[in-house]
Amino acid sequence: MPADTVSVTGWGRTAPSAARLVRPRTFEEAALAVRGCGARGGIARGLGRAYGDAAQNAGGEVFDMTGLDRIHAIDADGGTVLCDAGVSLHRLMEVLLPLGWFVPVTPGTRYVTVGGALGADIHGKNHHVSGSFSRHVLSFELLTADGRVRTVVPGTPLFEATAGGMGLTGVILTATVRLQPVRTSWMSVDTERASDLDDLMARLADTDHRYRYSVAWIDLLARGKATGRAVLTRGDHAPLEALPRSARREPLAFRTSRLPAAPAFVPEGLLSRTTVGLFNELWFRKAPRARTGELQRIPAFFHPLDGVPHWNRIYGRGGFVQYQFVVGHGREETLRRIVRRISERRCPSFLAVLKRFGDADPGWLSFPLPGWTLALDIPASLPGLGAFLDELDEEVAAAGGRVYLAKDSRLRPDLLAAMYPRLDDFRALRAELDPRGVFTSDLSRRLCL
């Protein structure tokens, strides 16, 4: 198998570590790679879109699963697909949209693999309706530390440990996924402004049930009466009759566009409070006060940043921290207090979104719980950032909330049990299934998973 010792980072480009990158091309080669792990173990990796250190393994092996990328079977009548774990959501969209099917859940990028989507139990703009990715997985095949390939189905401990388990129960080889029927590759989108955080939360709580997809961009540099002002964007898959006549000839065509890639070297400090503040002001002002029924292509609605290759470079060599937390319904004051603290500290974040989650998902380490989730990016070089986020972590944990492990790069392990009540169950199953600790990562060592 091809293998090189390389420096590996997450999408945030912080805390690189060196590992032996192994590239299996068959299930048999994947099993050989697992059996051949050294003392530092190994971890599966997809397209590298986890923001932190979940798919890194300093001094050990990292299994690049993107070579296992076959689509084995599509049930175009029943709406299911059986594919390898290395297949990307982008590839599924290319193949499935012309057949009238869409992936059931997509995050803010389509460049994630099916195995990564299950391992992180990703969520999207439709969690309040559809839940997270694992809710739509009918079964998957898992290569465990003993070399066995197990067929895993919902409702079993191994399914619930793997969904959101960050690759620590084994290597996902294939998955069978239930799909979402669509009649077009267009979205019908409503956009409106919210004057402040309370206005935004009221709009979300009162009308989210009318939409399959809902998300708000929030200005975290606005202060005073404008604290938490936002642009709220919601929509659903457009019906055929909503399309102009020219678009009805190919209603299910999947078209993407790409801008020039971000340069390899970006000056430090480009995303300062001044530049981000200017961007936020312009973005808020250019948004319509209220607009309904705008037609947008699927990539523009779900994945606008995918049109800029290597957009993570704009933060400079120091990289950035993506911080996402959730607090439950009834804990709105915690959310308000955290937004005020971020605003008062003038954290330069231009990628900040607020969403409402629906029912919790069964994964023991799955992130969503019913309530409010805020995600924001912050340049890693911001002075005092670590101590500030530690304080926010403590507020979140005290409110019964949690941070998202797929985006984390710096959480203290002592807060993990308060955030994830099934942590002991996860550790016990992992110890039984993998007593030698074959599957390990920088994340698992840092958090004592």
N, C-alpha and C positions, 0 to 999 in steps of 0.2 A: 504493500500500500504506500502511496506517496505520503511522506511525512517530513516536516521541517520544524526546527525550533524557531519560534517567532514570538514577537511581543504582541500581546492581545489586550484590547480594551473593550469597554462597552461603548454605546453610542455617545455617551457623555464625554468620552476621551479622557477620563481621569483614572488614576491608579493603574497604569499598565503593569502586566506581569508576563513573564516568559514561560511558555509551555511548548510541549511537542504537539504540533498540529497534525492529526491523523485524518486521512480522507477516505473513508470506506466507500465503496461503490456498490456493494451487495450486502445483503443481510449476513451472509457468512463472514465477510470481512469485518462487519461491525462486531460480530461475536468474537472474532479473533482479536480485535482491538481491545475489547473489554477484558478478555482473558489475559492479554499481554500487558495490562496496566502495571506500573511499578508501585512503589510504596506511596506515592502521592496521588494515586487514583486517577480518575478521568471524569469528564463531564461532556455532555452533548452540547453542540452549538449549531444554531441555524444561520440566519443572516445578520446576526450581531446587533439586533435592535433593542435588546435589553440595555437600559441606560447605565447601569452600574456594573458590578462584578459577578453577576450570576452565571455567565458563560466563560469565565476565566478560571484557570487552575495553575497557580504558580508552581513550577517545578514538576508538574505532572503532565497528563495527556488532555487534550481537547479534541473531541471527535467532531469534525466538520461534516454535518449530515446533509449538506446541500447536494451531494452526489446521488442521494437516494430520492429521486424526484419524479417517480412514475405515477401517473394516474391509471389505476388498474381497472376501474369500472365506474360507469355513470348510469344510474337509474333515472332516465329522463322523464319517466312517468311518475315514479314515486318520490323523486327529488332527493336522492342521496348520492354521495360520491365516496368511493374507496380509493385512497391514495397513500403514497409514501409520506413519511413525516417531513421529508425535505422539500416537499412541494410548497411553493409560496402562495399566499392569497392572491397575489398578482396573477400568477399562472392560472389559478382556479377561475378568476374573473374572466380571463381571456377565453377559457374553454367553455365555461358554464353560462355566461351571459347570453351568447347567441342561442342557447337552448332554452332561455327563459328562466334561469335560476341564478341566484346570488348567494354569496356566503352569508351565513346567519348572523355573524358578528364580525366587525372589522374595527381595529383601533385606528389611530391617526395616520398609520402607514400601512400600505398593502404589501410591503416588503418584509413580511414575517412568514416563517414557515408554519405549517400545520402543527408540527411537533412543538415549536415554540409557543404557538397560540394556546395549546393545551397545557404545556408545562407552566406557563405564566397565567393560565386561565384568563385570557384577555377579555376586556369589556370594550364597548363602543358607545356611540351616541344613543343606542337603543336599549340600554340595560334596564330602564324602567319598564320596558315591554318584553324584551327577549332574554334578559339575563346575560350571563357570560358565555364564553365559547363552549365550555364543558357541558352545558345544558343541552347542546345540540350534537354531542358526540354519542353515537350509538354503541361503539366499541372501539378498542384499539389494541394493537399488539405491542407488548413491552418486553424488551430484552433485559432481564434482571441479572444481578451480580453472579448468580450461580450458573449462568449460561443458558438458562431456559428462556423460551419465548412464550409468554403467557397472553392469552386472550382475556382482556379486562372489560367488564361491562359496568354500566352505572349501578349505583346502589351497593357496591362492594367496597370494603376498606381500601383495597389497592387503587380503585378508581378515585376515591375521594382523597387519598394521599398524593396521587400523581397530578390531579387537576389543581394547579397552583403550587405544586411541589418543587418547582424550579429544577427539574431534571434529576432530583436526588433519589428517586426510586428506581431509575433505570433509563434505558434508551428507548424512546418511542420509535417504533418502526413503521407502522401504518395506522390509519384511523379511518373509520366510516362516519361521515358527517351528514346530518340532515340539513337541507338547503332551504332558502327563502324564495318562493316564486315571485317573479316580476314580469311585467309586460313590456317594459322599455328599459333602456339604460340611462334614463334621465330621472332627475329628482325635481319635485315641485317644492319650492323653498319659500318659507315666510321669514322675514327679517324685521326686527324692531330694536329700538334702543331702550335701555333701562337707565334711569337717571342716577340710581345708587344701588347699593347692595340689597336693601330692603325691598325696593321696587323690583329688582331682578328676582329675588326669591319668591315674592308674591306672584309674579307672572309665571314662573316655573311651576309653583305649587298649584295654581288655579287652572292652568291650561295644558300642562304636559301630556295629560291623558289623550289629547286630541291628535298627538303626533307619534309616529314610530321613532323618529330620530330628533334629538334635542341637545343643544350645547350652547353655552354662552362664553364668548371671549370677554374677559374682565380686565379692566385697567387698574393694575395694582399700584400705579404711581399717582393716581388721582387722590386728592385729600379733601378734608372738610366735608361739605355737603355732597360732594361728588364721589366720595369714597365708595369704591365698588361699582362704579358705573360700568355699563356693559353693552355689548351687542349680542342679542339673542337670535340664534339661527335654528330653525326647526323645519322639518319636512318629511316627505314620504316619497316612495317610488311613484313616478308620474304614470298615469294611465295613458293608453294609446291616444285617446281622444283629446288629451291635453297638448299633444305635440303639434307643431306646425306641419303643414302638408309635406314640406321638403324633408322633414325628419322622419316621417312615417314610412318612407321607403326602406329604411334600415333602422327600425326602432330599437333593436337590441345590439347595435354596433358598439364595441368597447374601444373608445378612442382616448389616447393619452397624449400629453404634450410635455416637452422637457425644455427647461431653460438652461443656459450655460451653468456648469458646475461651479460651486463656490471654490475660490482659489485655495491652493494647498497651504499658503501662508497668509494669515490675516493679522493685521496689526493688533497688538494687545490693547484693550480698552476701547475697541470700536463700539461695543455695546455698553456705553456709559449711561448714567442717569439722564444726561442731557439728550443723547441720541435716541434712547428708548422712550423718553418722555415725549419727544417730538413725534416719533412714530405712533405712539399710543394716541396722541391728540389727533393726528391726521386720520388714523384708522377709525376712531370714534366719530369724528366729524363727517367723514365720507359715507358712513353707513346711513341708510335711509331711516327716517323716524319710524316708518311702518311701510312694508312692502309685502305683498302676498302673491303666491303663485309664480314666482320667478323660476324658470327652467334652468337647471344646471346639470352638467355632465357628472356622472358618478365620481370620477377622480377629483373634480373641482370641489365637490361637496364634502367628500370623505377624506381626501388625501392631498390637500393643496401643497404641502411641503415636499411631497414626492416629486414634484416637477422641478425641484432644485437639487440635483445630485450633490451629495456630501454637504448638505446645508449645515450639519453640525460643526463644520470648520469655522463658521462665522464668529464663534466664541474665542477663537485664538488657540494657541497651543495649550493653554491651561485648562481648556474644556469647560464643561458646565455641569451643574447639578440639576437634575429633574426631581422635583419634590412633589409627591402626591399623597394626600391623606383623605380619609373619609371619617365623618362623624354622623351619628345616627339622628333620626328625627327626634325633636325635643332638645337637641343640643345646638340649636341655631346660634345661641349666644357665643358658644365656643368658636364657631365659624366667623361670626362678626368680629370677635376680639382678635383672631388670627389675621383676618384681612386688614384690620386697623393697624396691627403691629407691622405687617409687611409694608403697608402704605407709609406709615410714619418712618420706617427705617429706610425708605426709598430704595427698595430692592429693584434693580433694573430688569424687569421681566416683561417681554413682549409676547411670549407664548404662555398665556395663563387662561385656563378654562375651568368653568364650573358646570357640574352636571348633577342630576338627581339619580340615585340608584334605586332600583326596585328590590325585590326579595333577594335575600342572601343566597349564594350558590353553595352546593354541598361540599366543595373541596375544603379540606381541613385548613389549608393555607391560602384559600381563595381570598382575594382582597375585598370585593364588594360586600357591603351590608346596607340595609335600607337607610337612606339618608342623603347627605351632601358630600360630594367629592370635589376638591380643588387641586389642580395640577399646575405647576409653574416651573419655569426654567430660570436659573440664576447663574451668572458666571462664577466659576469655582474660585476665582481670584478675589472675590469680594471680601474685604477685610472683616474678620469676625464671623464669617458665615457659619462655620461649624458650630460654634457655641450658640448662635442664634437659632439654628435649626434644632439643636438639642433641646432648647427651651420649648420650641413648638411641638416637638415629639412628646414631651412630658404633658403638655396641655391636651394633645390628641389622646394619649393613653389614659389620662385622668377622666376624659369624657367618654371612654369606652370605644374610641376610634382606633384606627390603625394606619400605617403607611404601606405603600405598595412595594413589595419586594422586587418586582421586575424593574422598578425604577430606582431602587435604593442603592446608595453607595457608601452610607456613613452612619446608619442607625446603630445605637448602642444595644448590645445583646440583652441587657437587663430589662429592657422595655418590651421585648418580643412576646413574652408569655402573657402580659397584660393585653396586648393587641390581638393575639391569636390564641383563643382559649383551647383549641384542639392541638396545640403544639406538643404536649406530652404524648398524645396518641400518635402523632406523626413521628416523633422520635422513637417511640417504642416499635412501631411497624418497621421503620427504617433499620433499627438495630436487629430485628428478627430477620429481615429480608437481605440485609447487606452487613453482616457482622464485621467484615474486614474493612468496611468503609471504602469500597471500590469507587462508588460515585461520590465525588466531592468537588468542591469549587471554592474560589476565594470567598464567595458569599457565605457558603456553609461554614467555613472555618471562622469567618469574622463574627457570625451570629450564633455559632455553636448549634447549628441545626442537626 
